[in-house]
Amino acid sequence: MAEQVVYRHTIEGLFRSIGSRLTPQLKEKLKQAGLDLGAPIPRSTPRLVFAEALRITAQHLHPDVDTDEGFRRLGAGLIHGVEQTLLGKALVAMWPIFGPERVVVRIQESFATVNNYLKTELVTQGLAHHVLRVSECNGNPGYLRGIIEAGLTRAGARNLRVEPFDFDGHACSYRIQWEP
């Protein structure tokens, strides 16, 4: 089996979303974990290094909340970071036009472009009710939950609920519902 890796654009997007909160102290912690943001980011980063970088970053940026909430906030922040780029700003501006039904499909498809190992399955239960299964959460389902919540909120989902379930340390399912 090929090494499980996360692609460069994923690392760049995550740390661009952090902006000025990417302190020298955080950079040093990440470097010790194998992710040197002071050097050019390689084409790919091993999954375990990325998972540890997520944990360190969530803990560093959100020390006042529990681990799940820290990961969720980190994921939601990623969408905010996407909006800070020219292309991302244009893309996110289209989400309300697409609406949450189309955006949930796009989010699921986008997850497949961030690394070489994540497998997803979106099962539609009805209007405004989906289950998204992912094969890997990199240690905590909160990160992907935050991305899903922020994306669908920007797409116009009202009274949104994203509930992780069946998390086994790797795979997780998310029940996604909003008011139609």
N, C-alpha and C positions, 0 to 999 in steps of 0.2 A: 504494500500500500504506500502511495506517495505521502510525503510529509504533509501534515495539515498546516496550511499557512493562511495568513491574512494579507490581503493585497495593500500596496502602498497607499492608494487613494483612501482607504478606510482609516489608516493611521493618520494621514494628513487631515482628513475631515474631522476626526475626533479631536485632535489637538488644536486645530484651527478654531473649533467651537469653544474651546476653553479660553482662548484669547489671553488677556493679561493675567489671568489666574494661573497660567503656566509659569510658576515661580521657579527660581533656581533650585530651591529645596525639592520641589516636585520633580524637576528634571533630573536631579541627582538620584532620587529614589528610583526613578524609571531606568536610569542608566545602570544602576546596581542590579535591576531585574532583567537587564538585557536589551532594553530599548533606549538607545542613545539618540535623543532628539537634537543634540548638538552636531551631529554628523548627518550627511545625506541619508534619508530613509531608504532602506533597501527595497527592491521590488516586492519582496514578501518577508513577513515576520512569522516565526513559528507560533502556532495557536496558543501554546502554553505561555509564551512570553506576552502575547496580547492579553490573555485572560488575567495574568498577574498585573499587567499595566492597567487594565480596567479596574481591578480591585484597589490598587494603590491610588489611582486617580479619584475614584469615588470616595474612598476614605479620606483622602487629602482635601478634596473640595467640599465634602459634606460630613465633617466629623461630628456634627451635632445631631445626626439622625441615624436610624438603624441602617444596616447594610443594604437591605432591599430598597429602601427609600433613596439611599445614596446612589445606587445603580440606576434607579428609575429617573432620578434627576439628571444623571449623566446622559442617559439616552435621550431624554427630552431636550437637553441642551444641544445635542447633536443636530437636531432639526433647526434650532435657532442658528447654529453655526452654518448650516447649509444656506440659510437665508442671507448670510453675510457675503456670499459670493455672487457675482453677476449672473451666472447661469442658474445657481440655486434660487436666487431671488425671483427670477422669471418662472422657474419651475413651480415653486411653492405658491406663487401668485395664481397659477392655473388650477391648483387643487380645489378651491371653492367652485370653480366652473365644472370640473370633473365630478365633484361630489364624493362623499365618503365611500359609496359602493365601488366606484372605479379606483379610488385611491387605496383602498384596502388591498386590492389586487396588485396595484403597482408597488406597494410596500412589500408585499410577499415576494414579488419578482425581484425587487431591489436587494433583498436579503441574500439572494443567490449570487450577487455580483461582488460581495465584499470579501469572499474567501473561497477556498477550493473544497470545502468540506460540508458546508451547511446545506441540508436538504429541508425543503419546506413543502407543506401541503395545506391548501386552503379549502375548507369544506363549508359551503354555504348552507346554513340551517334555515334560512328564510330572509326576508327583507330586513336589513340592518342587524343581522345575526349571523356571525361566522365563527368558525373554530380554525385557528391557525396552529399547525403543528410544526415545530422546528426540531431538528436533530441535535442542536448544540446551542447552549446559552452561555458558554464560557464562564461557568461558575455561578451565575445568578440570573434568574429570569427577569429581574427588574430593568436591566438595560434595554432589552428589546421591548418590554412593556412601555417604557418611556418614549421610545421611538414611535411605537404604534399610537400611543395616546396623543403625542404632539402632532403627528402627521394627520390623524383623523380629526383632531380638533381644528386644525387649520383648514381642513377640507369641509368643515361645517357640521360635523357630527355633534348633535345635541344630547345631553344626558348620557355621555359616553361612559361605558364600563369595559375595562380590559382586565380580565381575571386570569392570572396564570394558574394552571392546575396540572397534575401529573408530572411535576418536575422530579426527575430522577438523578439530579446532579449534572446531567448533560442535556437530555431532551426535555422539552416542555410543550404544553399546549396552552393556548390563550383563547379564552372565550371573549369574543368581541361583540358588544351590543350597543346600540344607540337608538334614540327615538327616531322612527322613520318620518 
